[in-house]
Amino acid sequence: SWTPGEAGARERLAAFLAEAAPAYAADRDRPDRAGTSRLSPHLHFGEISPRTIFAAVRHAEESGRLPGKAADKFRAELGWREFAHSLLFHHPELPHTPLREAFASFPWGEDEAALRAWQRGRTGYPIVDAGMRELWHTGWMHNRVRMIVASFLVKDLLIPWQKGAAWFWDTLVDADLANNAASWQWVAGCGADAAPYFRVFNPVLQGEKFDPEGAYVRRWVPELARLPDAFIHKPWQADIRTLKEAGVGLGTSYPEPMVDHADARTRALAAFEELKSSA
């Protein structure tokens, strides 16, 4: 939750510097921990400026309250935010048009049923579904999970990044035109300094690495809460007895995976090769 206004922004910054900031470099990718600043809504609505935050971080570092590694990592994230705004200034078409012109002819698919399943958190991949449900219920999603769900939409499902950007724009309380567009283009591989298209996030491995005990998934996908840690990110691999004891019915209480990730990755890479060969 957020307390709107400048006073709320200052309180959030002070709390972050006192609590989560010292471990920011290690915890920022863990959705199961309160490791991020959650200042994005305040920045978006102009309730606090990047300069104010930058100065506070520097003061905390110089006073010995904030390790240099954590300070550097947080400053880098502020820098990415400002870089996105610079991109939008110089490329006003950023929210709709790929910066890499070749991607204008990428063979995207149109699957409204798949898009709706993604939006509702019913993909059958727990870390993806947890993120999409957190977004719908709170208007916010952890940054690492934003990358995971975005990769799943554009690479596992081959749905245009603009569709995902539009959904985030409609649902995020911190929806920022520059950062939203730049981030989606980064994941899709068509933006500035973009992730290579062949980097396809594996939702199971991402979940196991960044939510190792499944606390985040259990919070937002409660129908899986009783599964053992070993299966919380891949319930389809659990045997019938384990599923029954956990009260999970694949295909009934929780969907089966809507795609096989390995097959989807192969399909995405083939589409990219098709794009390169036609360029």
C-alpha positions in Angstrom: 0.0 0.0 0.0 1.0 3.6 -0.5 0.4 6.9 1.3 -0.1 9.4 -1.6 1.6 12.8 -1.4 5.0 14.3 -0.7 4.9 13.4 3.0 4.2 9.8 2.2 7.0 9.7 -0.4 9.5 11.0 2.2 8.3 8.5 4.7 8.7 5.7 2.2 12.2 6.8 1.3 13.3 7.0 4.9 11.8 3.5 5.6 13.6 2.1 2.6 17.0 3.5 3.6 16.6 2.3 7.2 15.3 -1.2 6.4 15.6 -2.7 2.9 18.3 -0.6 1.3 21.4 -2.1 3.0 20.6 -5.5 1.4 19.3 -4.1 -1.8 22.0 -5.6 -4.1 21.1 -9.1 -2.9 17.4 -8.8 -2.2 16.1 -6.7 -5.0 15.4 -9.7 -7.2 13.5 -11.6 -4.5 9.7 -11.2 -4.7 9.4 -13.1 -1.5 11.2 -10.3 0.4 10.5 -6.6 0.9 13.8 -5.8 -0.8 12.8 -2.9 -3.1 12.1 0.7 -2.5 8.5 0.9 -3.7 9.1 4.5 -4.6 7.9 4.1 -8.2 4.3 5.4 -7.6 5.7 8.5 -5.9 8.2 9.1 -8.7 5.5 8.6 -11.3 3.1 11.2 -9.7 5.9 13.7 -9.0 5.7 13.4 -5.2 9.4 13.0 -5.0 12.2 13.7 -7.5 15.1 11.4 -8.6 17.5 14.1 -7.4 16.1 14.0 -3.9 16.4 10.2 -3.8 19.9 10.3 -5.2 21.0 12.8 -2.6 19.5 10.8 0.2 21.2 7.6 -1.0 24.5 9.4 -1.2 24.1 10.9 2.3 23.3 7.4 3.7 26.3 5.9 2.0 28.7 8.7 3.2 27.4 8.4 6.7 28.1 4.6 6.8 24.5 3.5 6.9 24.4 2.1 3.4 27.0 -0.2 1.8 28.6 1.1 -1.3 27.5 -2.0 -3.3 23.8 -1.4 -2.4 24.1 2.3 -3.1 25.7 1.7 -6.5 23.0 -0.8 -7.5 20.1 1.5 -6.5 21.7 4.5 -8.3 22.0 2.3 -11.4 18.2 1.6 -11.3 17.5 5.3 -10.9 19.7 5.8 -14.0 17.7 3.3 -16.0 14.6 5.2 -15.2 16.1 8.5 -16.4 17.5 6.7 -19.5 13.9 5.5 -20.4 12.7 9.1 -20.2 15.5 10.2 -22.5 14.6 7.5 -25.0 11.0 8.7 -25.0 12.0 12.3 -25.5 14.1 11.4 -28.5 11.8 8.7 -29.8 8.2 9.7 -29.1 7.1 6.6 -31.0 8.6 4.4 -28.3 5.3 3.2 -26.8 4.0 1.7 -30.1 7.0 1.2 -32.5 10.0 -1.0 -32.0 13.3 0.9 -31.9 14.9 -1.9 -33.9 13.0 -1.4 -37.2 13.5 -5.1 -38.3 11.1 -6.1 -35.5 8.2 -4.3 -37.3 7.9 -7.5 -39.4 8.3 -10.0 -36.5 5.7 -12.8 -36.9 3.7 -12.1 -33.8 0.6 -14.2 -33.2 -2.9 -13.1 -32.2 -4.4 -15.3 -29.5 -7.0 -13.5 -27.4 -7.7 -16.5 -25.2 -4.0 -16.8 -24.4 -3.8 -13.1 -23.7 -6.8 -13.3 -21.3 -5.3 -16.3 -19.5 -2.1 -14.4 -19.0 -3.9 -11.3 -17.8 -6.0 -13.4 -15.3 -3.0 -15.3 -13.9 -4.2 -18.6 -15.3 -1.2 -19.7 -17.4 -0.3 -22.8 -15.4 3.1 -21.4 -14.5 3.0 -20.4 -10.8 5.5 -17.6 -10.8 3.8 -16.0 -13.8 0.3 -16.4 -12.3 1.5 -15.1 -9.0 2.8 -11.9 -10.6 -0.3 -11.3 -12.7 -2.6 -11.8 -9.7 -0.5 -9.5 -7.5 -0.8 -6.9 -10.3 -4.6 -7.2 -10.5 -5.1 -7.1 -6.7 -2.6 -4.4 -5.8 -1.8 -2.4 -8.9 1.9 -3.3 -8.5 4.2 -6.1 -9.3 7.8 -6.9 -8.3 10.3 -5.9 -10.9 11.9 -9.3 -11.4 8.5 -10.8 -11.8 7.6 -8.1 -14.4 10.5 -9.4 -16.5 9.4 -13.0 -16.1 5.7 -12.4 -17.1 6.8 -10.1 -20.0 9.1 -12.7 -21.3 6.4 -15.4 -21.1 3.9 -13.2 -23.0 6.2 -12.2 -25.9 8.4 -15.3 -26.2 6.4 -18.3 -24.9 3.1 -17.0 -26.3 4.5 -14.9 -29.2 2.0 -12.2 -28.3 3.0 -8.6 -29.3 4.8 -6.7 -26.6 2.4 -3.8 -27.2 -0.4 -5.9 -25.8 1.5 -6.5 -22.6 2.5 -2.8 -22.3 -1.1 -1.8 -22.7 -2.2 -4.1 -19.9 0.5 -2.8 -17.6 -0.5 0.7 -18.5 -4.1 0.0 -17.5 -3.3 -1.8 -14.2 -0.1 -0.5 -12.7 -0.4 2.2 -10.1 3.1 3.3 -11.1 2.4 3.1 -14.9 5.0 5.4 -16.5 4.9 5.8 -20.3 8.6 5.9 -20.7 9.6 3.1 -18.4 6.7 0.9 -19.4 7.5 1.1 -23.1 11.3 0.9 -22.7 11.0 -2.1 -20.4 8.7 -4.0 -22.7 10.9 -3.3 -25.7 13.9 -4.4 -23.7 12.4 -7.8 -22.9 11.1 -8.3 -26.4 14.6 -7.7 -27.8 13.6 -4.7 -29.9 14.6 -1.8 -27.7 17.7 0.2 -26.8 20.4 -2.0 -25.2 17.8 -4.8 -25.3 18.1 -8.2 -23.9 19.1 -10.6 -26.7 16.0 -12.1 -28.3 17.4 -15.6 -27.6 17.4 -14.8 -23.9 14.1 -16.5 -23.0 13.3 -16.6 -19.3 12.5 -20.0 -18.0 9.6 -19.5 -15.5 10.4 -22.6 -13.5 14.1 -21.8 -13.1 13.3 -18.2 -12.4 10.8 -19.2 -9.7 13.2 -21.7 -8.1 16.0 -19.1 -8.0 14.2 -16.0 -6.8 11.3 -17.6 -4.8 13.1 -20.7 -3.5 10.7 -21.6 -0.7 7.7 -20.6 -2.8 6.5 -18.0 -0.3 5.6 -15.5 -3.1 3.7 -18.1 -5.1 1.9 -19.4 -2.0 0.7 -15.9 -1.2 -0.8 -15.1 -4.6 -1.7 -18.6 -5.8 -3.2 -20.0 -2.6 -4.6 -23.1 -4.3 -1.0 -24.4 -4.5 -0.1 -23.4 -1.0 0.1 -27.0 0.4 2.4 -28.3 -2.3 5.9 -29.2 -1.2 8.7 -26.8 -2.1 10.0 -29.2 -4.7 6.8 -28.8 -6.8 5.6 -25.3 -6.0 7.0 -24.0 -9.3 6.2 -27.1 -11.3 3.1 -28.7 -10.0 2.6 -30.8 -13.1 5.7 -32.9 -12.1 4.1 -33.9 -8.8 2.7 -37.4 -8.6 -1.0 -38.0 -8.1 -0.7 -38.7 -4.4 1.2 -35.5 -3.7 -1.3 -33.4 -5.7 -4.2 -35.0 -3.9 -2.7 -34.4 -0.4 -2.1 -30.8 -1.4 -5.7 -30.4 -2.7 -4.5 -29.6 -6.2 -6.4 -30.7 -9.2 -4.5 -29.9 -12.3 -6.9 -28.8 -15.0 -9.6 -28.0 -12.3 -8.5 -26.1 -9.3 -5.3 -25.0 -11.1 -4.7 -25.0 -14.9 -2.2 -27.2 -16.6 0.6 -25.3 -18.3 -0.8 -23.6 -21.4 2.4 -24.2 -23.3 5.4 -26.4 -22.9 8.2 -24.0 -22.2 10.9 -25.9 -24.1 8.7 -26.1 -27.2 7.7 -22.5 -26.9 11.3 -21.4 -26.6 12.2 -23.4 -29.8 9.3 -21.8 -31.6 10.4 -18.3 -30.5 13.9 -18.8 -31.6 12.7 -20.1 -34.9 10.6 -16.9 -35.3 13.7 -14.8 -34.6 15.7 -16.7 -37.1 12.9 -16.1 -39.7 13.1 -12.4 -38.9 16.9 -12.3 -39.3 16.8 -14.2 -42.6 14.2 -11.8 -44.0 16.1 -8.7 -42.9 
